[in-house]
Amino acid sequence: MAQAGKKITVRQVRSQARRPYHQDATLRGLGLGKIGRSKQLEDTPSVRGMIRKVAHLVEVEE
């Protein structure tokens, strides 16, 4: 379960080109959009749900 104050690093490893609009919008919501970009985000259920939607496009480091 997500812990308070815990951070995770999300890195985009595949392109969002030719993907459904909602996947592109989810990447933008995570602060990504280009291959190689990474963001450090709070480990919350909503962020985990967004990552699950685009799991095939990103890598997650705990």
VMD Tcl script that builds the backbone (N, CA, C; Angstrom):
set m [mol new atoms 186]
animate dup $m
set s [atomselect $m all]
$s set {name element resname resid chain x y z} {
  {N N MET 1 A 0.849 -1.184 0.000}
  {CA C MET 1 A 0.000 0.000 0.000}
  {C C MET 1 A 0.891 1.242 0.000}
  {N N ALA 2 A 0.404 2.310 -0.559}
  {CA C ALA 2 A 1.162 3.558 -0.649}
  {C C ALA 2 A 1.375 4.143 0.750}
  {N N GLN 3 A 2.593 4.613 0.990}
  {CA C GLN 3 A 2.927 5.207 2.275}
  {C C GLN 3 A 2.958 6.716 2.137}
  {N N ALA 4 A 2.636 7.412 3.228}
  {CA C ALA 4 A 2.617 8.870 3.202}
  {C C ALA 4 A 4.017 9.412 2.967}
  {N N GLY 5 A 4.140 10.318 2.004}
  {CA C GLY 5 A 5.421 10.960 1.730}
  {C C GLY 5 A 6.363 10.153 0.856}
  {N N LYS 6 A 6.003 8.939 0.498}
  {CA C LYS 6 A 6.865 8.105 -0.323}
  {C C LYS 6 A 6.855 8.604 -1.763}
  {N N LYS 7 A 8.003 8.553 -2.415}
  {CA C LYS 7 A 8.133 9.023 -3.793}
  {C C LYS 7 A 8.484 7.851 -4.707}
  {N N ILE 8 A 8.020 7.942 -5.944}
  {CA C ILE 8 A 8.401 6.980 -6.963}
  {C C ILE 8 A 8.879 7.762 -8.181}
  {N N THR 9 A 9.771 7.168 -8.951}
  {CA C THR 9 A 10.274 7.783 -10.165}
  {C C THR 9 A 9.671 7.060 -11.358}
  {N N VAL 10 A 9.095 7.848 -12.267}
  {CA C VAL 10 A 8.456 7.303 -13.459}
  {C C VAL 10 A 9.219 7.845 -14.662}
  {N N ARG 11 A 9.637 6.940 -15.561}
  {CA C ARG 11 A 10.377 7.345 -16.756}
  {C C ARG 11 A 9.680 6.807 -17.989}
  {N N GLN 12 A 9.494 7.680 -18.991}
  {CA C GLN 12 A 8.854 7.249 -20.233}
  {C C GLN 12 A 9.891 6.555 -21.106}
  {N N VAL 13 A 9.559 5.348 -21.576}
  {CA C VAL 13 A 10.489 4.565 -22.381}
  {C C VAL 13 A 9.963 4.278 -23.780}
  {N N ARG 14 A 8.673 4.547 -24.031}
  {CA C ARG 14 A 8.102 4.348 -25.364}
  {C C ARG 14 A 7.280 5.567 -25.743}
  {N N SER 15 A 7.126 5.774 -27.032}
  {CA C SER 15 A 6.419 6.937 -27.556}
  {C C SER 15 A 4.914 6.820 -27.371}
  {N N GLN 16 A 4.268 7.988 -27.231}
  {CA C GLN 16 A 2.814 8.010 -27.163}
  {C C GLN 16 A 2.195 8.191 -28.545}
  {N N ALA 17 A 3.017 8.278 -29.578}
  {CA C ALA 17 A 2.502 8.415 -30.938}
  {C C ALA 17 A 1.635 7.211 -31.306}
  {N N ARG 18 A 0.545 7.464 -31.977}
  {CA C ARG 18 A -0.396 6.440 -32.441}
  {C C ARG 18 A -1.025 5.666 -31.286}
  {N N ARG 19 A -1.173 6.316 -30.166}
  {CA C ARG 19 A -1.865 5.737 -29.006}
  {C C ARG 19 A -3.195 6.465 -28.842}
  {N N PRO 20 A -4.145 5.865 -28.158}
  {CA C PRO 20 A -5.410 6.560 -27.907}
  {C C PRO 20 A -5.189 7.859 -27.140}
  {N N TYR 21 A -6.103 8.815 -27.348}
  {CA C TYR 21 A -5.985 10.132 -26.725}
  {C C TYR 21 A -5.851 10.042 -25.207}
  {N N HIS 22 A -6.608 9.150 -24.577}
  {CA C HIS 22 A -6.576 9.087 -23.107}
  {C C HIS 22 A -5.198 8.669 -22.588}
  {N N GLN 23 A -4.450 7.866 -23.344}
  {CA C GLN 23 A -3.107 7.488 -22.904}
  {C C GLN 23 A -2.150 8.664 -23.022}
  {N N ASP 24 A -2.268 9.444 -24.088}
  {CA C ASP 24 A -1.454 10.646 -24.249}
  {C C ASP 24 A -1.759 11.635 -23.126}
  {N N ALA 25 A -3.039 11.818 -22.831}
  {CA C ALA 25 A -3.441 12.737 -21.764}
  {C C ALA 25 A -2.946 12.252 -20.398}
  {N N THR 26 A -2.936 10.953 -20.186}
  {CA C THR 26 A -2.447 10.400 -18.925}
  {C C THR 26 A -0.957 10.664 -18.770}
  {N N LEU 27 A -0.178 10.491 -19.850}
  {CA C LEU 27 A 1.248 10.801 -19.797}
  {C C LEU 27 A 1.468 12.267 -19.458}
  {N N ARG 28 A 0.706 13.145 -20.080}
  {CA C ARG 28 A 0.819 14.582 -19.787}
  {C C ARG 28 A 0.485 14.858 -18.330}
  {N N GLY 29 A -0.519 14.169 -17.810}
  {CA C GLY 29 A -0.892 14.330 -16.411}
  {C C GLY 29 A 0.196 13.890 -15.453}
  {N N LEU 30 A 0.996 12.927 -15.897}
  {CA C LEU 30 A 2.129 12.469 -15.089}
  {C C LEU 30 A 3.350 13.374 -15.251}
  {N N GLY 31 A 3.272 14.326 -16.174}
  {CA C GLY 31 A 4.398 15.234 -16.401}
  {C C GLY 31 A 5.388 14.701 -17.409}
  {N N LEU 32 A 4.967 13.730 -18.210}
  {CA C LEU 32 A 5.840 13.142 -19.217}
  {C C LEU 32 A 5.370 13.591 -20.598}
  {N N GLY 33 A 5.932 13.055 -21.660}
  {CA C GLY 33 A 5.494 13.413 -22.997}
  {C C GLY 33 A 6.557 13.161 -24.048}
  {N N LYS 34 A 7.787 12.945 -23.623}
  {CA C LYS 34 A 8.864 12.606 -24.539}
  {C C LYS 34 A 9.629 11.419 -23.971}
  {N N ILE 35 A 10.154 10.607 -24.850}
  {CA C ILE 35 A 10.924 9.449 -24.419}
  {C C ILE 35 A 12.143 9.925 -23.629}
  {N N GLY 36 A 12.389 9.290 -22.508}
  {CA C GLY 36 A 13.540 9.628 -21.680}
  {C C GLY 36 A 13.236 10.584 -20.543}
  {N N ARG 37 A 12.105 11.245 -20.582}
  {CA C ARG 37 A 11.746 12.143 -19.477}
  {C C ARG 37 A 11.393 11.334 -18.250}
  {N N SER 38 A 11.745 11.873 -17.096}
  {CA C SER 38 A 11.380 11.203 -15.857}
  {C C SER 38 A 10.874 12.232 -14.857}
  {N N LYS 39 A 10.030 11.765 -13.972}
  {CA C LYS 39 A 9.453 12.601 -12.933}
  {C C LYS 39 A 9.452 11.835 -11.635}
  {N N GLN 40 A 9.641 12.565 -10.549}
  {CA C GLN 40 A 9.508 11.974 -9.223}
  {C C GLN 40 A 8.164 12.423 -8.679}
  {N N LEU 41 A 7.294 11.454 -8.373}
  {CA C LEU 41 A 5.920 11.729 -7.984}
  {C C LEU 41 A 5.600 11.105 -6.636}
  {N N GLU 42 A 4.596 11.667 -5.968}
  {CA C GLU 42 A 4.095 11.081 -4.728}
  {C C GLU 42 A 3.469 9.729 -5.041}
  {N N ASP 43 A 3.660 8.783 -4.155}
  {CA C ASP 43 A 3.094 7.446 -4.331}
  {C C ASP 43 A 1.685 7.431 -3.752}
  {N N THR 44 A 0.704 7.807 -4.585}
  {CA C THR 44 A -0.689 7.835 -4.166}
  {C C THR 44 A -1.495 6.877 -5.039}
  {N N PRO 45 A -2.666 6.481 -4.584}
  {CA C PRO 45 A -3.495 5.592 -5.403}
  {C C PRO 45 A -3.844 6.182 -6.765}
  {N N SER 46 A -4.062 7.495 -6.843}
  {CA C SER 46 A -4.416 8.099 -8.125}
  {C C SER 46 A -3.235 8.059 -9.094}
  {N N VAL 47 A -2.029 8.301 -8.610}
  {CA C VAL 47 A -0.844 8.233 -9.466}
  {C C VAL 47 A -0.614 6.786 -9.890}
  {N N ARG 48 A -0.809 5.843 -8.979}
  {CA C ARG 48 A -0.652 4.426 -9.327}
  {C C ARG 48 A -1.648 4.012 -10.410}
  {N N GLY 49 A -2.867 4.522 -10.342}
  {CA C GLY 49 A -3.867 4.225 -11.363}
  {C C GLY 49 A -3.469 4.789 -12.715}
  {N N MET 50 A -2.910 5.997 -12.733}
  {CA C MET 50 A -2.455 6.599 -13.985}
  {C C MET 50 A -1.310 5.779 -14.577}
  {N N ILE 51 A -0.401 5.339 -13.721}
  {CA C ILE 51 A 0.725 4.526 -14.190}
  {C C ILE 51 A 0.213 3.210 -14.765}
  {N N ARG 52 A -0.795 2.614 -14.138}
  {CA C ARG 52 A -1.354 1.369 -14.626}
  {C C ARG 52 A -1.934 1.528 -16.033}
  {N N LYS 53 A -2.516 2.692 -16.329}
  {CA C LYS 53 A -3.094 2.949 -17.657}
  {C C LYS 53 A -2.043 2.965 -18.755}
  {N N VAL 54 A -0.826 3.409 -18.416}
  {CA C VAL 54 A 0.231 3.547 -19.433}
  {C C VAL 54 A 1.447 2.711 -19.063}
  {N N ALA 55 A 1.243 1.602 -18.387}
  {CA C ALA 55 A 2.341 0.768 -17.901}
  {C C ALA 55 A 3.230 0.271 -19.029}
  {N N HIS 56 A 2.676 0.113 -20.231}
  {CA C HIS 56 A 3.444 -0.374 -21.373}
  {C C HIS 56 A 4.326 0.722 -21.970}
  {N N LEU 57 A 4.182 1.965 -21.500}
  {CA C LEU 57 A 4.967 3.090 -22.035}
  {C C LEU 57 A 5.987 3.633 -21.039}
  {N N VAL 58 A 5.919 3.210 -19.786}
  {CA C VAL 58 A 6.768 3.783 -18.741}
  {C C VAL 58 A 7.464 2.697 -17.924}
  {N N GLU 59 A 8.503 3.114 -17.209}
  {CA C GLU 59 A 9.177 2.279 -16.207}
  {C C GLU 59 A 9.045 2.979 -14.867}
  {N N VAL 60 A 8.879 2.209 -13.814}
  {CA C VAL 60 A 8.711 2.754 -12.470}
  {C C VAL 60 A 9.830 2.260 -11.578}
  {N N GLU 61 A 10.439 3.192 -10.834}
  {CA C GLU 61 A 11.448 2.838 -9.838}
  {C C GLU 61 A 10.903 3.242 -8.483}
  {N N GLU 62 A 10.917 2.303 -7.551}
  {CA C GLU 62 A 10.405 2.574 -6.202}
  {C C GLU 62 A 11.312 3.514 -5.445}
}
mol reanalyze $m
mol bondsrecalc $m
mol representation Tube
mol addrep $m
